[in-house]
Amino acid sequence: MGGGAAGSPRVTIGLPIYNGEQLLPQALESLLTQDFDDVEVVISDNASVDDTPELCAAYAARDPRIRYVRNERNLGSIPNFNRLVGLARGEYFKWAAHDDWCEPEFVRRCVEVLDADPGVVLCHAKATRVDEAGDTMVVDLDPLDVRSPDPAERFRQVLWSLRAIYPIYGVIRTEALRRTQLFRSHSGSDRILLAELSLLGQLYQIPELLLYERETLSSRSNRRPSFFDTSNKDRPPFKHWRLCSGHLAVVLRSGQLTPAQKADLARSVLARYAIRDGRMMLADVKQAGHIVLAGDWR
């Protein structure tokens, strides 16, 4: 398949990393051996202090499709993810976790769907969750196939049905992604981004298992707000309140919805968080109180 405009690659794969030397080789090999090779792999290193810089530099020296950039300091996970979108040159964009891997046909299959249907904004595939050793934990993660022609219905489906967030590692139209607010600087903001993308187009799921999502000890841990963005170090989490307000903000700023649809979806957001997460929102308030009293919210 041909390249993008002015020799740019069709697909940019953005790989954020921090201290990931042990699992990075498997992830990179799975990306570099895709059967769709019109890609660039951009690695953004969040000031790693292990051997990640040397490993990335060695890969970049061997394969001209790799661009390696390094932050002078650790910005937090979210700014590092978002930075990659600004660095992308491809028509399509895919985030890749340094500890996941995908089948060789993953990118090609997604590109074929996006090329064939301009109404699809994100294409992903079924995923399997594995443990640190690569052994299967969940064979088939919860599906997300959102193809209604109505943006309000797509948003409502994501709002109420989304469980596993692996679809964010699908292939996305770069232009559409840049119209969003990208990731917010808190836990769970991938859910808001998927909802925002659903207003811009359909989320198509390839029915085969092509992605392996690794659950590590660090991904299971209760990360503090500063993990996501170092500017959060003096802020209490309020995770579920931020998720609720983030979904509301997406609805209110949307150019795809009528005023009546915005009012209806705003009510749906409030109902979703009151019904599903009311107890968790109360827990957020209690947690913030404990953090303030302890003086420890970093």
Buried (B, 14 or more C-beta within 10 A) or exposed (E): EEEBEEEBBBBBBBBBBBBBBBBBEBBBEBBBEBEBBBBBBBBBBBBBEEBBBEBBBEBBEEEEBBBBEBBEEBBBBBBBBBBBBEBBBBBBBBBBBBBBBBBEBBBBBBBBBBBEBEEBBBBBBBBBBBEBEEEEEEEEBBBBBBBEEEBBBBBBBBBEEBEBBBBBBBBBBBEBBEBBBBBBBBBBBBBBBBBBBBBBBBBBBBEEBBBBBBBBEEEEEEEBBBBBBBBBEEBBBBBBBBBBBBBBBBBEEBEBBEEEBBEBBBEBBEEBBEEEBEEBBEEBEEBBEEBEEEEEBE
